[in-house]
């Protein structure tokens, strides 16, 4: 008697899907491929990922975003709306909100950070958040370069904030490439490699937060720098707590979800 064994995703294979995949391959060979079916299949997979993202938004996700936006509003009131503010907005949202969310999604806990224990869902959300961090960071870099060029200032780093930002961008690009290679091996080899991907990720996050705090020091040269630095650090406290607490639950006893 033939038994259906679980796949690497911990699920039983679906015969109907296999037959559809086989029919798709045959149709592609014979040239009878239906473009509409492929568009529908792609949009379905795309919608599933975004549905999983929306369903895994935790209270801490909103807190991280609110903290980042609060800092940006304070900067806008002090410096006005210009390219310099665009740089601050994109960088703060990237590293205080999106980057924190990318780390928190891997360490769920009851209450403020309740999420699915499914590793595939966590990995997809982590990837989306890191792509968001990368996009916001590069756009924020372009904004500050344009702003400084228009003001006739030099473009190279010249203070602690600039150098930390330069290091952060380098680490971010390295981390994204490591993550891409790791995901490729997870998909085609089914085993975890590049264990130091997590170490580089934490260093990148720490560098990004440090650069944000140095930037606040240049903007607020009074007592308010402590207030807004505390707002940023409040997000970091939750991230640290999520990683130092025991990460054991019944949900993680299942097969790792690819």
Secondary structure, DSSP 8 states (H G I E B T S, - for coil): -----B-TTS-B--HHHHHHHHHHHHHHHHT---HHHHHHHHHHHHHHHHHHHHHT--HHHHHHHHHHHHHHHHHHHHH-SSHHHHHHHHHHIIIIIIHHHHHHTTS-BTTTB-----HHHHHHHHHHHHHHHHHHHHHHHHHHHHHHHHTT---S--SHHHHHHHHHHHHHHHHHHHHHHHHHHHHHT-S---TTHHHHHHHHHHHHHHHHHHHHHHH--STHHHHHHHHHHHHHHHHHHHHHS----GGGGS----
